[in-house]
Amino acid sequence: EDFDAKKKRKVAKIYQALNSDPIDVAALRRMAISNGGLLTDEIRCKVWPKLLSINTDDLPPLPGKELREDNKDYQQVLLDVRRSLRRFPPGMPDDQREGLQEEVIDIILHVLKRNPQLHYYQGYHDIVVTFLLVVGDRLATALVEKLSTHHLRDFMDPTMDNTKRILNYLMTIIDQVNPEVHDFMQSAEVGTIFALSWLITWFGHVLSDFRHIVRLYDLFLACHPLMPVYLAAVIVLHRQQEVLECECDMASIHHLLSQIPQDLPYESLISKAGDIFVQFPPSKLIKEAAQQQAERALASTFKDFELASVQQRPDTVLRQRFRERLRGEERLRGEERTKSILTKSRTNCFVKLAVMGLTTLALGAAALAVVKSALERAPKFELQIFP
């Protein structure tokens, strides 16, 4: 009864914000973020457009089938959408599901046609499916287009450079909250690829319960575009004991983290993500990540210095000095001269061995860096981002 009473009060507040003049968007954002989110799909149909400043009285016309002709993305979109069976409610009749899949294709091609600067990526269709199931095709088209030019913009670049940069923010957040977990993951060199599908699909691809997916969409639509990264970091930190008890190697930790639990305490995690966001906002996050990148660049420069030192062959300098000293001692005669040369040669051997030892160490470090880089590029095991 208490839950029902709270739900009724929240619904009343949402409609009060919707009916105010002007619409109280700030209140709608608070309702979307707070416990339970926007509660029903009926409410989401009314609130989601307001969160993205979309005029529902002036929606674009439905896309036509002519978009499929000579479209460079059509075949890839078709393959991805056909594989998206599990994204539709279980028990949905095949003809209804197939009709929705056709609408997903049309929406994607429509957005790409109208925005040639955008590039399709695998997983984009998962986001489109979610909006289509909640708000229908016409409103979904407007919502997806607005998101694609704003929240999802970095994911739709021709390269993955900005996507990698956003993924790296994940480790920066973890480092701020729990340096032990961060250092453990860094030692394992697990990277952040395990969270790629989380971010670029807003968790739509990895969560099986549709209620959890739309609850997270409430949050993301109401917040800063980087909020999905904060939530991803909180999910990793929620599993910190599992992480620290895992073997400290890339394959083991990647396997652990890529299998996202389906029974997460979402409301608690959302609250923690909000707390971290306030304490460590995007401005600080970006600054800290840039500083860490600069430090990594400095370390890389030092490795280059080591390699350059090896190539300079410092032992040749010692040999040259020894020869000069020999020429200055030409006046030595007989045994004294021979004894002097042998002694100095022996001394030179020890010095040369010491220098060569240091040189070998430096070369070993440089060679190790090269080998390590090659191993990182080698396909040790297949990373199934989108099974």
C-alpha positions in Angstrom: 0.0 0.0 0.0 2.8 2.4 0.8 4.5 1.6 -2.6 1.2 2.2 -4.4 0.7 5.5 -2.5 4.2 6.7 -3.4 3.7 5.7 -7.1 0.4 7.6 -7.2 2.1 10.7 -5.7 4.9 10.5 -8.2 2.5 10.1 -11.2 0.6 13.1 -10.0 3.9 15.2 -9.8 4.9 14.1 -13.3 1.5 15.2 -14.8 1.7 18.4 -12.8 5.0 19.2 -14.4 3.7 18.2 -17.8 0.7 20.4 -17.5 2.4 23.5 -16.1 3.0 26.4 -18.4 5.8 26.4 -19.4 6.4 22.7 -18.9 8.6 22.1 -15.8 11.4 20.1 -17.5 13.6 20.3 -14.5 11.0 18.5 -12.4 10.6 15.9 -15.1 14.3 15.3 -15.0 14.2 14.8 -11.3 11.3 12.3 -11.7 13.2 10.4 -14.4 16.3 10.1 -12.2 14.7 9.4 -8.9 13.7 6.0 -7.5 11.6 4.0 -10.1 12.2 6.4 -13.0 9.1 7.3 -15.1 7.2 4.2 -14.0 5.2 3.4 -17.2 5.6 3.5 -21.0 2.6 5.7 -21.2 4.3 8.4 -19.2 7.6 7.8 -21.1 5.8 8.6 -24.4 4.9 12.0 -22.9 8.2 12.8 -21.0 11.0 11.5 -23.2 10.3 14.0 -25.9 10.3 16.8 -23.4 13.7 15.7 -22.0 15.1 16.0 -25.6 13.2 19.2 -26.4 11.3 17.6 -29.3 8.1 19.2 -30.5 5.6 16.3 -30.8 3.3 18.5 -32.9 5.8 18.7 -35.7 7.2 15.2 -36.1 8.9 14.2 -39.4 6.9 12.0 -41.8 7.4 8.2 -41.6 10.4 7.1 -43.7 9.7 5.3 -46.9 11.1 2.0 -48.4 13.0 3.9 -51.1 15.8 4.6 -48.6 16.9 1.0 -49.1 17.9 1.5 -52.7 21.7 1.9 -53.2 22.3 2.5 -49.5 25.8 1.5 -48.4 24.6 0.6 -44.8 21.5 -1.4 -45.8 23.0 -4.9 -45.8 24.8 -4.5 -42.5 21.7 -3.0 -40.9 19.6 -5.8 -42.3 21.9 -8.4 -40.8 22.0 -6.8 -37.4 18.3 -6.3 -37.1 17.6 -9.9 -38.2 19.8 -11.0 -35.3 17.8 -9.0 -32.8 15.1 -11.5 -32.1 15.7 -11.5 -28.3 15.2 -7.8 -28.1 11.5 -8.2 -28.7 9.0 -9.4 -26.0 8.8 -13.2 -25.7 5.7 -14.6 -27.2 5.2 -11.8 -29.7 3.7 -13.2 -33.0 6.3 -13.6 -35.7 4.4 -11.3 -38.2 4.2 -8.5 -35.6 7.9 -8.8 -34.7 8.9 -8.9 -38.4 6.9 -5.8 -39.0 8.7 -4.0 -36.1 12.1 -5.1 -37.5 11.2 -3.6 -40.8 10.4 -0.3 -39.0 13.8 -0.4 -37.2 15.6 -0.7 -40.5 13.6 2.2 -42.0 14.3 4.4 -38.9 18.0 3.8 -39.1 18.3 4.5 -42.8 16.2 7.6 -42.4 18.4 9.1 -39.7 21.6 8.2 -41.7 20.1 9.7 -44.9 19.2 13.0 -43.2 22.6 13.2 -41.4 25.4 12.1 -43.7 28.0 13.0 -41.1 26.8 10.1 -39.0 28.2 6.6 -39.4 26.3 3.4 -38.5 27.8 1.2 -35.9 26.9 -2.3 -34.7 24.7 -2.0 -31.7 23.0 1.2 -32.8 19.9 -0.9 -33.8 19.6 -2.0 -30.1 18.9 1.6 -29.1 16.4 2.0 -32.0 14.5 -1.1 -30.9 14.1 0.2 -27.4 12.6 3.5 -28.5 10.3 1.8 -31.1 8.9 -0.6 -28.5 8.1 2.3 -26.1 6.9 5.2 -28.2 6.1 3.8 -31.7 7.8 4.5 -35.1 7.1 8.2 -35.8 8.2 9.5 -32.3 11.0 7.0 -32.2 12.4 8.4 -35.4 12.5 11.9 -33.9 14.0 10.7 -30.6 16.7 8.6 -32.3 17.7 11.4 -34.6 18.1 13.9 -31.8 20.1 11.4 -29.7 22.3 10.5 -32.7 23.3 14.1 -33.2 23.9 14.7 -29.4 24.3 11.9 -26.8 25.5 9.2 -29.3 27.4 11.6 -31.6 30.9 10.4 -30.6 30.0 6.8 -31.3 28.9 7.7 -34.9 32.3 9.1 -36.0 34.1 7.4 -39.0 36.7 6.1 -36.5 36.6 4.8 -33.0 38.9 7.3 -31.6 36.3 9.2 -29.6 34.6 6.0 -28.5 38.0 4.8 -27.1 38.4 8.1 -25.3 35.0 7.8 -23.7 35.7 4.2 -22.7 39.0 5.3 -21.0 36.9 7.6 -18.7 35.7 4.4 -17.1 39.1 3.6 -15.7 39.6 7.2 -14.6 36.3 7.1 -12.5 37.3 3.7 -11.0 40.7 5.1 -10.1 39.1 8.0 -8.2 36.7 5.8 -6.3 38.8 2.7 -5.6 42.5 2.8 -6.6 43.0 -0.8 -5.6 40.5 -2.1 -8.2 42.0 0.3 -10.7 45.5 -0.9 -10.2 44.5 -4.5 -10.2 42.8 -4.1 -13.5 45.7 -2.1 -14.9 48.1 -4.9 -13.8 45.9 -7.4 -15.7 45.9 -5.1 -18.7 42.2 -5.9 -19.2 41.4 -2.6 -20.8 37.8 -1.4 -21.2 36.6 -3.4 -24.2 34.3 -5.4 -21.9 32.1 -2.3 -21.5 31.9 -1.3 -25.1 28.5 -2.8 -25.8 27.2 -1.4 -22.5 27.9 2.2 -23.6 27.1 2.2 -27.3 23.7 0.4 -26.7 22.9 2.1 -23.4 23.0 -1.4 -21.9 20.2 -2.5 -24.3 22.2 -5.3 -25.7 23.4 -6.9 -22.5 20.3 -6.7 -20.2 17.5 -9.2 -20.8 14.7 -7.6 -18.8 13.1 -4.8 -20.8 12.0 -3.0 -17.5 15.6 -2.6 -16.5 16.6 -1.2 -19.9 13.9 1.5 -20.0 14.6 2.4 -16.4 18.2 3.1 -17.4 17.0 5.1 -20.5 15.0 7.3 -18.1 18.2 8.1 -16.3 20.4 8.6 -19.4 17.8 10.8 -21.2 17.6 13.1 -18.1 21.3 13.4 -17.5 24.6 14.3 -19.0 25.7 12.2 -22.0 28.5 10.7 -20.0 26.2 9.2 -17.3 26.3 5.7 -18.9 30.1 5.7 -18.2 29.5 6.6 -14.5 27.0 3.8 -14.3 29.4 1.3 -16.0 32.1 2.2 -13.5 29.7 1.7 -10.6 28.7 -1.7 -11.9 32.4 -2.7 -12.0 32.9 -1.3 -8.5 29.8 -3.2 -7.3 31.6 -6.4 -8.3 35.0 -5.4 -6.8 35.3 -8.5 -4.6 34.8 -10.7 -7.6 37.3 -8.7 -9.5 40.0 -8.8 -6.8 39.5 -12.5 -6.2 39.9 -13.2 -10.0 43.2 -14.3 -11.6 45.1 -11.2 -12.4 45.2 -11.7 -16.2 43.4 -10.2 -19.1 41.4 -13.1 -20.2 40.0 -14.0 -16.8 38.9 -10.5 -15.8 37.5 -9.7 -19.3 35.4 -12.9 -19.1 34.2 -12.0 -15.6 33.2 -8.4 -16.4 31.8 -9.0 -19.9 29.2 -11.3 -18.3 27.0 -8.7 -16.7 24.7 -9.9 -13.9 21.0 -9.6 -14.6 20.0 -9.2 -10.9 21.8 -5.9 -10.2 20.4 -3.5 -7.6 19.7 -0.9 -10.2 18.2 1.8 -8.0 21.1 1.6 -5.6 23.6 1.7 -8.5 21.9 4.7 -10.1 22.1 6.5 -6.7 25.8 5.8 -6.4 26.4 6.9 -10.0 24.7 10.1 -9.2 26.8 10.7 -6.1 30.0 10.1 -8.0 28.8 12.4 -10.8 28.3 15.2 -8.3 31.7 14.6 -6.5 33.6 14.0 -9.7 31.8 15.9 -12.5 32.6 15.5 -16.2 34.8 18.6 -16.2 37.1 17.0 -13.6 36.8 13.6 -15.2 38.0 15.0 -18.6 40.8 16.9 -17.0 42.0 13.9 -15.0 41.9 11.6 -18.0 43.9 14.1 -20.0 46.5 14.2 -17.3 46.7 10.4 -17.1 47.1 10.3 -20.9 50.0 12.8 -20.7 51.7 10.7 -18.0 51.4 7.6 -20.3 52.8 9.7 -23.1 55.8 10.6 -20.8 56.4 6.9 -20.0 56.3 6.2 -23.7 58.8 8.9 -24.4 61.2 7.5 -21.8 61.0 4.1 -23.5 62.0 5.9 -26.7 64.9 7.5 -24.8 66.0 4.0 -23.6 66.0 2.7 -27.1 68.0 5.7 -28.4 70.6 5.1 -25.7 71.0 1.6 -26.9 71.5 2.7 -30.4 74.2 5.1 -29.4 76.3 2.2 -28.2 78.0 3.9 -25.2 80.7 1.2 -25.0 82.2 2.5 -28.2 82.9 5.8 -26.4 84.9 3.9 -23.7 87.0 2.1 -26.4 87.8 5.4 -28.0 89.0 6.8 -24.7 91.1 3.7 -24.1 92.9 4.0 -27.4 93.7 7.7 -26.7 95.3 6.7 -23.4 97.3 4.0 -25.2 98.8 6.6 -27.6 99.8 8.8 -24.7 101.7 5.9 -23.1 103.9 5.0 -26.1 107.0 6.1 -24.2 106.6 3.0 -21.9 109.1 0.3 -22.7 109.4 -3.4 -22.3 107.6 -5.2 -19.6 106.3 -2.1 -17.9 104.6 -1.1 -21.2 103.2 -4.6 -21.7 102.1 -4.9 -18.1 100.4 -1.5 -18.3 98.5 -2.4 -21.5 97.4 -5.8 -20.1 96.2 -4.2 -16.9 94.3 -1.5 -18.7 92.8 -4.0 -21.2 91.5 -6.0 -18.3 90.1 -2.9 -16.7 88.5 -2.0 -20.0 86.9 -5.4 -20.3 85.3 -5.1 -16.9 84.0 -1.6 -17.8 82.8 -2.8 -21.1 81.0 -5.7 -19.6 79.3 -3.4 -17.1 78.3 -1.1 -19.9 77.1 -3.9 -22.1 75.1 -5.3 -19.1 73.3 -2.0 -18.7 72.9 -1.7 -22.5 71.4 -5.2 -22.6 69.0 -4.3 -19.8 67.9 -1.3 -21.7 67.6 -3.3 -24.9 65.6 -5.9 -23.0 63.2 -3.3 -21.8 62.7 -1.9 -25.3 62.4 -5.3 -26.8 59.9 -6.3 -24.2 57.9 -3.2 -25.0 57.9 -4.1 -28.7 56.9 -7.7 -28.0 54.2 -6.7 -25.5 52.8 -4.3 -28.1 52.7 -7.1 -30.7 51.0 -9.4 -28.2 48.4 -6.8 -27.5 47.6 -6.7 -31.2 47.6 -10.4 -31.6 44.2 -12.2 -31.3 44.8 -14.2 -28.1 41.2 -15.0 -27.9 38.1 -13.7 -29.6 36.4 -10.9 -27.8 32.8 -11.5 -28.5 31.3 -8.0 -28.0 28.1 -8.8 -29.8 27.3 -12.5 -29.4 
